[in-house]
Amino acid sequence: MDIDTVFHLINTTLPKTSNDDPAYDVQTNVIETLYLLEQCAANKIGKIIYTSSGGTIYGNPVELPIREDSPTNPECSYGITKLTVEKYLALFNHLYGLNYAVVRPSNPFGPRQNPNGIQGAISVFLGKVAKGEAIEIWGDGEIVRDYIFIDDLIDGIYRAAVTDTPSKTFNLGSGEGKSLNEIVAEIRTITKTNVVVKYTGKRSFDVPRIVLDIQAAQNQLLWKPVTPFHKAMEATWEFVKMWQESRLK
């Protein structure tokens, strides 16, 4: 099989829904990935790059920013299955010499993310604004997350694929945290819209703060995010506006 590198970015569940049916989560994400790893090992694939999670696998962090060797205490099935696949990658490396790298992205956003979806706060919020609808926020809006622009994330994944490094696992994020309320304030500035926000009950699996330590990627992959947050938001807004206009034609 003439394949040098395999990029595994597929997942069938979301953090929000994964606890509804953990067995389905395991069957469709862990078991199916094991079949993929077996094929990669049997066909002597050069390297597999697995896109894990830079939030759910850590759970409620004991310190910030979160390093790759920080405790992993997932609070949803999504995070457990992501972490399980990481462990199986290490096992297949040990048993069969299958080379791999794990990237743990923070919250990616940017053009072509579905603004009508249920994941990706920035794109979904902008989609609401484009349709003239209120933004809905679970909790008080003070939950803090690390956001990364898609172009920067792609660069990090590529570098993980082509770089031989001592480490196998890398956080890919901005290294900075922003609350949902700060996101809304930025949206108001960019869209020049008096955004209406509706606050609802807090979700049980939402941890208060997640910010990633990205030193390992900076040092070993020679990678860092280069897109200013404001510019990334503007690019996302331009896409969302075009998306909405195309659906109205």
C-alpha positions in Angstrom: 0.0 0.0 0.0 1.6 3.2 -1.2 0.6 5.4 1.8 3.1 7.3 3.8 0.9 9.1 6.4 -2.6 8.7 7.7 -4.5 11.6 9.3 -7.2 10.4 11.7 -9.7 13.3 12.3 -13.0 11.4 12.4 -15.2 11.2 15.4 -18.9 10.2 15.6 -19.8 11.9 18.9 -19.6 15.3 20.6 -18.8 16.0 24.3 -22.4 17.2 24.7 -23.9 13.9 23.4 -21.3 11.3 24.2 -22.6 10.5 27.7 -26.0 9.7 26.2 -24.7 6.4 24.8 -21.2 5.5 25.9 -21.4 2.1 24.3 -22.0 3.7 20.9 -19.1 6.1 21.5 -16.7 3.2 22.2 -18.0 1.0 19.4 -17.8 3.7 16.7 -14.6 5.5 17.8 -12.4 3.1 19.8 -13.3 -0.2 18.0 -13.3 1.2 14.5 -10.0 3.0 15.2 -8.4 -0.3 16.3 -9.3 -1.7 12.9 -7.6 1.2 11.3 -4.5 0.8 13.5 -4.3 -2.9 12.6 -4.4 -2.0 8.9 -1.7 0.7 9.4 0.6 -1.7 11.2 0.0 -4.6 8.7 0.7 -2.3 5.7 3.7 -0.6 7.4 2.3 2.9 7.2 5.0 5.5 7.9 3.1 7.5 10.5 -0.4 8.1 11.8 -1.5 11.5 13.1 -4.4 11.4 15.6 -6.5 14.4 16.4 -7.4 14.0 20.1 -8.8 16.6 22.4 -7.1 19.5 24.1 -9.9 19.9 26.6 -12.1 16.9 27.4 -9.2 14.5 28.1 -7.9 16.7 30.9 -11.3 17.2 32.7 -11.2 19.8 35.4 -7.5 20.9 35.4 -5.5 21.0 38.6 -3.2 23.7 37.2 -3.2 26.2 34.3 -1.9 26.3 31.7 -2.3 22.5 31.0 0.8 20.6 30.0 0.7 17.4 28.0 1.8 15.5 31.1 -1.0 17.0 33.3 -3.4 14.6 34.9 -6.1 13.3 32.6 -9.5 12.9 34.3 -12.2 13.1 31.5 -15.7 13.9 32.7 -17.4 12.8 29.5 -17.3 9.6 27.3 -15.9 11.7 24.4 -12.8 12.5 26.4 -12.4 8.9 27.7 -12.5 7.5 24.1 -10.0 10.0 22.9 -7.6 9.1 25.7 -8.2 5.4 25.1 -7.2 5.8 21.4 -4.0 7.6 22.5 -3.1 4.6 24.7 -3.7 2.2 21.9 -1.5 4.2 19.6 1.3 3.9 22.2 0.6 0.1 22.4 0.8 -0.3 18.6 4.0 1.6 18.6 5.4 -0.7 21.2 4.2 -3.9 19.6 4.6 -3.2 15.9 6.7 -0.1 15.6 3.8 2.0 14.2 5.0 5.6 14.3 2.5 8.2 15.4 1.9 11.6 16.8 -1.1 12.9 18.8 -2.2 16.5 18.6 -4.6 17.8 21.2 -6.2 20.9 19.7 -8.0 23.5 21.8 -11.2 24.9 20.3 -10.7 25.4 16.6 -12.7 28.0 14.6 -12.6 29.7 11.3 -14.1 29.8 7.8 -16.0 26.7 6.7 -17.0 25.7 10.2 -20.7 25.1 10.2 -22.4 28.1 11.8 -25.7 26.2 12.0 -24.1 23.3 14.0 -24.0 22.5 17.7 -20.3 22.6 18.2 -17.9 25.5 17.8 -19.0 28.4 20.0 -17.5 31.2 17.8 -19.0 30.1 14.5 -22.3 29.2 16.0 -22.6 32.5 17.8 -21.7 34.4 14.6 -24.3 32.3 12.8 -26.9 33.4 15.2 -25.9 37.0 14.7 -26.1 36.6 10.9 -29.7 35.3 11.2 -30.7 38.0 13.6 -31.2 35.6 16.5 -30.1 35.7 20.1 -27.0 33.9 21.3 -27.6 31.2 23.9 -25.0 30.6 26.5 -24.9 27.8 29.1 -24.1 29.2 32.5 -23.0 32.8 33.2 -20.6 33.2 30.3 -17.5 33.1 32.5 -16.4 29.7 31.3 -12.9 30.2 29.8 -11.5 28.3 26.8 -8.5 28.3 24.6 -9.4 29.1 20.9 -7.2 28.4 17.9 -7.7 29.6 14.3 -8.0 26.8 11.8 -5.0 27.9 9.7 -2.7 27.8 12.7 -4.1 24.4 13.7 -3.5 22.9 10.2 0.0 24.2 10.3 0.5 22.4 13.6 -0.9 19.2 12.4 1.3 19.3 9.3 4.4 19.9 11.4 3.5 17.0 13.7 3.3 14.8 10.6 6.6 15.7 9.0 8.8 16.3 12.1 10.6 13.6 14.1 10.4 14.6 17.8 11.2 13.1 21.2 7.6 13.6 22.3 4.6 12.0 20.7 1.9 14.3 22.1 1.4 18.0 21.5 -1.1 20.6 22.7 -2.1 22.9 19.9 -3.8 26.1 21.1 -3.3 29.8 21.5 -1.9 29.5 25.0 -4.5 32.1 26.1 -7.9 31.9 27.5 -11.1 33.8 26.7 -14.4 33.7 28.4 -17.7 33.4 26.4 -18.6 36.9 27.5 -15.3 38.1 26.0 -16.2 36.3 22.8 -19.5 38.1 22.7 -17.9 41.5 23.3 -15.5 40.8 20.3 -18.5 39.7 18.2 -20.3 43.0 19.0 -17.2 44.9 17.9 -16.7 43.0 14.7 -20.3 42.7 13.6 -21.3 46.2 14.8 -24.4 44.5 16.2 -26.1 44.9 19.5 -26.0 41.1 20.2 -28.8 39.7 22.4 -27.6 37.0 24.8 -29.8 34.5 26.6 -28.2 32.7 29.6 -29.4 29.3 30.5 -28.5 26.6 33.1 -24.9 25.4 33.4 -24.1 22.1 31.9 -22.6 19.4 34.3 -19.6 18.5 32.1 -18.4 22.1 31.5 -15.3 22.8 33.5 -14.6 26.4 34.5 -11.3 27.1 32.7 -9.1 25.4 30.2 -5.9 27.0 28.7 -3.2 24.9 27.0 0.5 25.1 27.5 2.0 25.0 24.0 5.7 25.0 24.8 6.3 21.5 23.6 4.9 22.3 20.1 6.9 25.5 20.0 10.1 23.9 21.0 9.9 20.6 19.1 7.7 21.4 16.1 8.9 24.9 15.8 5.3 25.9 15.7 3.3 28.7 17.1 -0.1 30.3 16.4 0.5 33.5 14.3 -3.1 34.7 13.5 -4.2 37.6 15.8 -7.6 36.7 17.4 -9.3 39.8 16.0 -8.2 38.9 12.5 -9.3 35.3 12.9 -12.7 36.5 14.1 -13.0 38.9 11.1 -12.2 36.1 8.7 -14.8 33.8 10.3 -17.5 36.5 10.2 -16.9 37.2 6.5 -17.4 33.5 5.8 -20.5 33.3 8.0 -22.1 36.3 6.2 -21.4 34.7 2.8 -22.8 31.4 4.1 -26.0 33.1 5.2 -26.4 35.1 2.0 -26.0 32.0 -0.1 -28.8 30.2 1.8 -31.2 33.1 1.3 -30.8 33.1 -2.5 
